[in-house]
Amino acid sequence: MSKFHNTSTELDAWASALGARNDSEAIAVITRLQDRINAAAAELEVCLKQMPEGVRRAKLTFEVLSWLATGIQNVEESAHFLGQIKQAFARHERGES
């Protein structure tokens, strides 16, 4: 996963990409993104848990289960990364409110 360098330049770039004019708007957009990511992770969990038993014994099932588990992990890491950015905006590290 990419490392967030927590500089005002990087936060300015994130604010611009998010279409946010200030830190509060950036936090709101990130919160909405995190909600969508969390919903996607929940859907992947449902897929993983609801896979029929007969399919679990199929030849490629281990790979599919592994891909689903990896997908869930990647989605959760993305949400965590966005949380770090949101915290930086919450601390007003760009010098704006």
N, C-alpha and C positions, 0 to 999 in steps of 0.2 A: 504494500500500500504506500502511496505517496506520503511524504512527510509534509506537514503543514509548518511553515517557517515562522508564522505568527509575526509578520512585519506589517507595518501600515500600508506598504505598497501592495502586499499580497491581499490584505483585507480590502483595499480600494478595488483591486481587480475582482474580488469576490462580490463586492457590493455592486459593481458595474454589471457583472454577469448575472446577478440576481435581479437587476433592475431596481435596486434599492437606493433611495436618496439619502438614507441615514441608517444608523446602527439599528434602531428599532424596527425599521422596515426589513432590514436584512435578517434580523432574528425571526420576524414573522414568516418570511419566505422560507427560511431554513426549517422552521418548525413544521410548516406544511409539507416540505420535502421529506422530513423525517417521518411524519405521519404516513405518507405514501410508501416510504421504504419499509416501515414497520408492518404496514398492511400486506406488502408483497412478501415479507418474511413469513408472516402468519399464513399466507396462502401456500407458500412452499412447504411449510410445516404440515399443513393439511394434506397436501399431495403426498408427502413422505409417509404420513401415518395411514392414509387411506388406500395405499397401493394394495390391491388384492393379493391374498396369500399365494394363489396360483402363479401370479406374475413374479412374486418374490423368488420362486424356484426356477424361473426362466434363466437361460444362459446369460443374458446381458443385464440381468437385474442388479447384480452387484455394482456394475458401472453406473447404471441409472441412479441407484441409491447414493452412490458416491458423488455423482454430479449434483444431485439435489442437496446433499449435505454441504458440499462445497459452495453451491449457490446461496444457501442460507447463511453460511459463514461470511461470504463476500458481501451480502446485503447487510448483515449486522455490522460488519466493519465499516461499510459506507455510512451507515447511520451514526456510528461512533465518531468517525472523522468529521461529519457535519456537526456533531455535538461540540467538537473542539473548536470549530470555526465559530459556532454560535456563542460559545463562552468568550472567545476573544472579542466578538462584537459586544457582548454584554458588559465586558470590562471597559468598553469604549477605547480600545487601543488605537483607534484611528484618530482619536481626539475629537470625535463628534458624538452627539447624542441623538 
